Amino acid sequence: MERVSADQPVSIPLIPFSAKDRPSTDIINTCVHCGLCLSSCPTYRETGLEMSSPRGRIYLMKAVDEGRIGLESEVFQEQMSQCLNCRACEAVCPSGVQYGAILEASRAQIEQARAAGKIPARPGVPSEVPDNPALPPRPLWQRALRGAVFGGLFKHMGLFRAFTGSMVLYQKSGAQWIARKSGILKLLGLAETETMLPALSGKMIAPRGQIFPAEGQRRYSVALVTGCIMSTAFAEVHEATIRVLQKNGVEVILPPGQGCCGALHTHGGDLDGGRELARINIAAFEGLGVDAIIINAAGCGGTLKEYGHLLHDDPAWHERAVAFSKKVRDIHEFLAGIELNRAALGRLEISVTYQEPCHLAHAQRISAQPRALLKAIPGLELREMHESALCCGSAGIYNVTQPEMAARLGARKVTNALATGAAVIATGNPGCALQLAGELRRRGKDVQVRYIVELLDESYRRGPAPAA
Amino acid sequence: MRLTDLIAELRRALGPEAVVVEPDALRTYDADASMIVAHPPQVVALPADAAQAARAVALAVSAGLAVVPRGAGTGIAGGAVPVRGGLLLSTARMDRVEAIEPRSRRALVGSGVVNAELNARLAPLGLQFAPDPSSQRASTIGGNLATNAGGPHCLKYGVTTNHALAVELARADGSLIWTSDGTPDAAGYDLTGLVVGSEGTFGLVTRALVRLTPLPEANRVALALFPSVVAASAAVSRVIATGSLPTSLEVMDHNAIRAVNGAYALGLPEAEGTTLLIVEVDGVEDGLDEALEAILAICRAHGAFELRPARTPAEQARVWVARKSVAGAIGRLAPAYLLVDTVVPRTRLPLMMEQIERLRHEHAMEICNVFHAGDGNLHPLVLYNPRDPDQVRRAHAIAGAVLELSIAQGGVISGEHGVGLEKQEYLPLLLSRAELQIQAAVYAVFNPGDHFNPAKIFPSGSGPAQLAEERRARMRQGRMQQGDGPVGTQQAASPYEPVVAPETVEQLAAVVAACHRAGAAIVPTGGHRAPAAAAQPAVMLALRRLNRILTYEPDDLTIGVEAGMTLAELQAILAAHGQMLPLEVADPAHATLGALVACAAEGPRRLGYGTLRDWTLGLTVVEADGTVVRLGAQVVKNVTGYDLVKLFVGSHGTLGVITAVSLRMFPCPPASATAVLELPDRGAAFALLDDLAAARLLPTAADYLEGGALPAPRAAPALLCVRAEGLPAAVERHMRELVGLAARHGGAASEVRGEEETALWTAVVGRTAPAEAEDTACLKLCVPPAELGAALAEAQAEAQARAVTLVVTARGLSGVAYLRAAGPPVGLRGLFTELVRRRRHAHLFAGAPQVVAGLPVWGAPPPAAELMRALKRELDPYGTMNPGGGFAWVDPVALHT
């Protein structure tokens, strides 16, 4: 048998990382290649491919950092895109590699190179699934997302809210991100009786400095981050959050002038866009004298807590950012940390399984608290699902950029959730909620997706059973 | 085949998504967790199952590409680095748990199954796969098998090889072969034991049948803080010496503490010198506190300044995750580390730690010590910056010095991570040329074309092909001087002329060499009893005069003795130190350790302690040409090269003469009792055994007796003798529950202890002694444990139909039964033939010639008989070692074929 001869290497120019938002060499070199992250990584678990693992991706970053490959590498671009940024790897990394930071910087590098025309806007990578007619052509989406949406709507909450009712907006931003295949129009319309999602209320919550007083004696004063999608599509979750806080003796303020947290921007590599939004929010929440800044969406919480890092190169804002981030508390973290008003909780005879939002479980390491809250509800039966902390595939705009992997992970998650037989899937993040609802809808399953605060709210509203 | 054709073929066979060819993607496969050498493969394939894997192997081999297996790439010796390029075969998608058989305590798994995920599946069933390497949340069963991985809990439960029943190998021709069907005590060479620890060089492991262990009912974890790593090591050495059997004794020095303290919220002091000892004990709830307290008292006496229990499961989990994360957390301390993975006798731990401290200062380098102290398995991690050539040099100087010191203390080069690329140049420090040659001889059988994971393990100047050829030449030379023809052609008056009983190994080796030159066969024997049969004229080599103690440091719980020492002699020596070998055989006064090891003897207490396969750490063997080699070492963990000890355990003297044996010892338990359960019938007895297997009890023996003279005065139709050993409270708990179990199954229980208990077990094993009366045949029947009851029912029915009566003595939970059958020879022959037909694993080990003649006494041939024949041919090319004494399908001149 003839021996294989290695193909001749082709000499190509390598495009290195540029100085601005360069992934930290120190962070990259903190990885000792132990591989303990592998089994926590959704894309590795789906594919078994080393380059689709955190270790493999860091290795690719290292290769670019050391000049062995360049930004034009399609494998590099594809892997930076295929990563969900769920940060499950970061939570299990013994060496504490700040994976999210170097991933986001790597994405920023790719975006910079694209903007500068050094690499094509549309890499011919394998994840481009040509046989998916439901998916609009990528270039349109690139433009829609990066230009109109990121640059425009998310940065102007008034505009965002004004357009919320419009299907156009939803299709261009939230809708596709939300649940491409789920028939979002029907969900939004709510004219039909389908109630698989928490009611996507038309109410909307615009923060105008409202103050919701504590019920009974005031124990704490907090400010609520209303965000973008949460203040519109999930306004009822905000209402529930406010009511639950009030029940617990907490006064809730909705500071005006706040906006989108910028999570989608930073995760996608638009670090400057994220920074702009961060500054808006820092300014809006400064000087309120509150005990905590409350956020009820996991993805936003992760970003808000990292404003310090995001603005670490900005001397004018860095300290203010750190002070802001220090005050941020996820709603579950906050409620589990105070003495919960258990006496007022009413019975909810339901079985619930908990899907952990990545940016709660991994980015914020909040895992026990949501479960503790669920267990506090009398009558509620918590059924743990397999791989509860494995990403559901929603991951911000991932549904758009990596539709195939998103669908695979969504299916995997829902299969695990359904295996528990629970009637409700509880979660704490809009992306997860919509991803799950979409997949459930596709399967025609009559299982509800609810926020934990909604379940708490329902329990409080039901009230304690009268003494026998 | 061109590479492009190979890629096309692979894509066709495995699917396009299972083949990786982009150069940038291939780069991510150029290193494992060692990061010592980087070399990308030419192509990566990710088969979904064994059939696809075998196809990929065949394609690569036909294209002239090497095949490098990779699990999760968490190895730290470079074992998965494709140094010569080739096809990297990732098992990541071969991750199906195909079957879990709780009652037989085994599971069939793909080699890509992640260790922690298998354990997550098993936990709800009250079972575990015991090996728990620190990498377990990512590492695969295939990788664990390749390195014979250990882990913190291996102190009590043993390493991977103790939990591997059989493996499926994809071979160079694209065939798949199982090393065994996994039935306990299956006759034949222990190929499974050979493949475990072979680092992917013997073929691609595609699936494995692994042993499962009951999860303990309870455990206790405590953290003890010492002022120095030497003090902690001294405490560990003492704990082992006093005979405690903790689950884990793990040491972390101040650098290891610093690496994980913050991240896992341990809240430990980090001052220079501060050393943490993690202690875990497990078992039944009763007596556990007492067990832990005894260990903590020793810690206090050795200077522990703080003891803190980890009470909640969450706390315990945090401690263990932190411990298992140390190597991965080194990134917090330094950009790279060199891990030395040596094992020393446990009493040498303090000395070794002093020396490591000295080296640290001498070379002005930081060392992080984190190790399996209870096993004597040191892991100094030398921290260095790979970009500083001087630091690299100093790191390697320290590693080399530690290994040399360790070897001088009886240590080995690798305990659990393998040799791979990182340690291959150190191999000659431990192994002689002849020892390297015999390693290569086995390699030559499994991997003759260098197809699998080439350029690993063996030192670079001495490849396995060269070494194997050297050995063949050596064998030839010894013979060709005489120009003899094949063995067995000479005539002699008696099959046993002459009998030689050498006094030293040197004399014995000279005799073997002389026989080799003369073309005479050799029948090794303990010398107390004639071998059952002889195939041809041979020199009978009696080992009875080789009966000295070689090395016995009681505090190490190991002993080295010459092979002619009898079991009774050994037990007497050990008893003086409160130690024992937990093995009862029919004739301990005459059974020599060499013979017992050669026959892979087992006894009732295998349930609690294992068998000689598990306890034999090292052997001295005289090869067919008189060359003396030492296999293994007298330490409790060792993956320095292939585990040839496993090959010789149960080889029946057919590969070489065992002249010395190193064994793991056990402390005599503080308490022991046996419940004798009289039951109305076999059905009740096996129903009780089912309950016992499902209960969280840990009996050390559970023998089932039926027929014959039962230990007086009992005369029940079915008897179970269930033994419990350990702390008094634990033993009492077992006795209480066994009384309850007996009552539930319509039986009665009584209890024996002390001399009465010893007498009972002597009587039990006496029932399994070979007998050669004309109307008797002695059989050993082996089945998966869950099938034992049914197999015995079947045997009784077949026996009755032939007017044969059976005396049954069975290891009730282990799947092994001894049947003494009495009846007309034709009935006995018919019964045996039927048992072989139905169950394959029936061994006719004693019987009158008219019963035995012409029968397949070893049962049906195993699936891998061809590999066994090849091993025999390679190791004993002239067939002079115990002709006729071995397995019929291996040895062409065997008597009973």
Interface residues (C-beta under 8 A of the other chain):
Chain A: M1 E2 R3 V4 S5 A6 D7 P9 N29 T30 C31 V32 H33 C34 G35 L36 C37 L38 S39 S40 Y44 T47 G48 L49 E50 M51 R55 G56 Y59 L60 A63 R68 I69 S73 E74 V75 F76 V92 C93 P94 S95 G96 V97
Chain B: M1 R2 L3 T4 L6 E17 V20 E22 P23 D24 A25 R27 T28 Y29 A31 D32 A33 M35 Q42 V44 L46 S62 A63 G64 L65 A72 G73 T74 G85 S90 A92 R93 D95 G112 V114 A116 E117 S135 R137 A138 S139 A259 V260 A263 S325 V326 A327 G328 A329 I330 G331 R332 P335 A336 Y337
